[in-house]
Amino acid sequence: MHNDVKEVLFSAEELKEMVERLGAQITKDYEGKNLLLVCVLKGSVCFMADLMRAIKLDCKIDFMDAKSYGNSTVTTGVVSISRDLNYDISDYDIIIIEDIFDSGRTLEKLTHVLSARGPKSVACCSLLDKPERRAPGVTLKLEYTGAQVPDAFVVGYGLDYDEKYRNLPYVGILKPEVYSD
């Protein structure tokens, strides 16, 4: 598994520092609010688990499963939601927790879907941002970002390729020969 990684971008310690910084900022910004963290499955699970512990406020969590990649390294352009929230969100300030903001289609779709349900607010937090991959027409801006990454296929800390590599304790660039045809 480690041999398939070309380069480590963020070590476990660097990820911890990133999450603590984001948690402190969210704690400051959401003091006195009714916070609901919405984890986008499956890639955001590691990030969400660490982030919610770094937020020093009462908050609830819920999960959505949405994807636009399937088993490929390139987005299909079609976002499908296969698991929805369990909460009526009208009394909540929502933060959608995403692993990586690249094409932007999934996060933009989820933001529109949740905003239409009348929450107090909807914000987006992504561990990683890959601005070079943004799809044409995507205008969504992140309120919280851990770090930018280059236009390479990254895995680890929840991010996968074909459901593999999620359990790596770091984020690294996957060797192209692993996913090339």
Buried (B, 14 or more C-beta within 10 A) or exposed (E): EEEBBBEBBBEBEBBEEBBBBBBEBBBEBBEEBBBBBBBBBBBBBBBBBBBBEBBEBEBBBBBBEBBBBEEEEEBEEEBEBEEEBEBEBEEBBBBBBBBBBBBBBBBBBBBEBBEEBEBBEBBBBBBBBBEEBBEEEBEBEBBBBBBEBEEBBBBBBBBBBEEEBBEBEBBBBBBEEBBEE
